[in-house]
Amino acid sequence: MSWNRILKYFLIWQAGIIIITGAASLFFPLRIQYLGGNLQNFTRNPWLYSRANFDGLHYIEIAKRGYGYAQQAFFPLYPELIRHLKPLFADHASAGVFISSISFIIALYFLVKLILLDHSLPVAKWTLIALLVFPTSFYFTAVYTEGLYFLLSVTAFYFARRRHWVLAGILGMLAANSRIIGVFLFPALLFEVITYLRAQKARLIEYVRTALPLLLIPFGLFSYMQYLIQSQNDALAFIHVQRLFQQGRSEKIILLYQVFWRYIRMAITVNRKDPLYLTVMLEFASGIMLSALSFLSLLKQRWSYAFYAIMAFVLPTLTGTFTSVPRYAIVIFPVFIFIGQWLSKSSRKVQIAYLLVNISLMVLYLSMFVRGYWVS
């Protein structure tokens, strides 16, 4: 798939986001509490400032002033990039959208290259389409870490697959400094080392020498933990502050079956006229989808992909909720490769039905998000 084709898909997708953002006021009244920028800026340019709603506010504040109350939940790489690029832009929101957008475009290019190592061009094409029409894909170009993290994780895998272990380690380190799940790139890419060297019938010393650059990956997390020790006297502050966001997260480990039971009860008890019900159902559906596809990847995909997909899904659920899981899902690329394989072999009717359902849901949830309703 050519760069021009990838760019075409991206631009069509962005045009759709812009149109939906403009039309969202027809569907939902504005909620002003967590809008990006102040109300005046938002009203003047909702196409920009709506992309900084909710968590975007925190990333911008960290970029401006450093970490404040309860903001340790947000890893440092992305706001640091915003801070350094801000002089090139009118404001921090513009810098954030630029970083996310450029990162995501490049990530799509490397995702195609990664897919083509194992699969045909139709699989790559449908993987990209499935990713772009997913109901929460709009977060990739918002003032969120999704676009940047997706680039770092996909390229870490790609360069590991191409046996560029040092580059894979550096990219993995940056990923672990932008999202906690980035640390799982370390064991995931160790599977790639083992797979490669077993085929070469290498000696033990070769395993050690080859895997050594991957030790850079956990350093991305440890460096942030060291900062938290110095500033908060708590290496795990990024976990401990979660309860302050009142999202029903527990500091005790909650197993997956318990989370499902909780959502079954919420599906019955939450007021269906409340927009929150739509969010609960999206979280529930995302939990079901990721449970099935991430564990099926054990049978259908490389061990490195399967391990990464399972850990990236399961870790957030250990807090007892699927809150934000619909957004976390979009960076778990093995799941979308799985969907791309299925769609590439499906009938035209199935493909069209898949697109219609997902685009409809994207219109709904993007409209909610840009009007100030919590989605993920």
C-alpha positions, 0 to 999 in steps of 0.5 A: 500500500502506497504512502499516497493511499494511506494519506488519502484514507487519513484525510477522508477520515479527518474530513469526516471528523470535522463534519461530525464535529460541526454537526454535533450541536444538532444532537447534544447540548453543550456541557462546559465543565471539561471543554478544551480551552475556555468557553470563548476559545471553544465557541470560536474554534470547536474543531480545534479545542474540542480535541482537547476535552477532558484529559486534554486539559491535563496534558495542556496544563502539565505542558504549561506548568508542570505536574499539579494536583492528581496529574501524576496519572498522566505520563510525561513524554507527550506533555513534554513534547507539547511544551517544547513544540509550543513556540512553533504554534499559536497555543498548546492545543494546536501543538498537541493536535499536531503531535498526535496527527503526525504521529498517527499518520507515520504510525499507519505507514509502519503498521502497513509495513508490519502487517505485510511481513506476514499478510497480504495487501487486502489484510493491511487495507482492511486493518487500516479501515477497521482501525479508522472507523472504530467508534473511538478512533477520533482519539488518535488526533486529539490531545491525548497520548493515543497517536504518539503511543501508537507510533512508538509501539508499532515501530518498536514491533516493526524494528524488532521484527526487522532485527534492529534491536537497539532501535526497538529498545529505544522506541519501546523506552519512549513508549513506556514513558508515555503509557504504562502499557508500554512496559509490556513491550519488553516481554513481548519483544523478548518473544521475538528474540527467542523466536528469531534465535531458536530458528538460528540455533544460537547459543545462550550468549547470543540470547543475552547479547541480542536481548540486552538493548530491550532492557532500555524499555522498562527504563522508560517507566522507571525514569518516571517512577524515579521522578515521582519518588523525588516529587511525590515520595511515591513511585506508584503515584500514577496508580494511587491518584486514580481514585481521585478521578471518581471513575470507580477504580479500585486499588485492589486487584479485581478479576475480569469475571467480576468486572463483567458481572458489574457491567451486567448489573449496570446495563440493567440499572443505569437510566437508559435516558442518561447519556452515561448509559451509552458510555456504559454500553460502549465500555461493556461491548469493548470489554466483550470484544477485547476479551474474545479477540485478545485471547483468540490471538493466542491461537491465531497470532505470533506469541509476541502479539498475543502477549501484548494484546492480552496484557494491554487489555487486562491491565486496566481491567484489574482496577475493576472497571472497563472505564476508558477501555474503548479508548485503550482498545485502539492502540492494541494493533494485534486486535485490528490485524485480526479484524482485518484478516476477517474482513478481507475474507468476508463477503461484500455485504458483511464488509458494508454492514461492519462499516455502517455499524462502526461509522454510526457508532463513531458519529454518536460517540464523537458527537458526545465527546466534542460536546463535553460528554464523557466517552472514554 
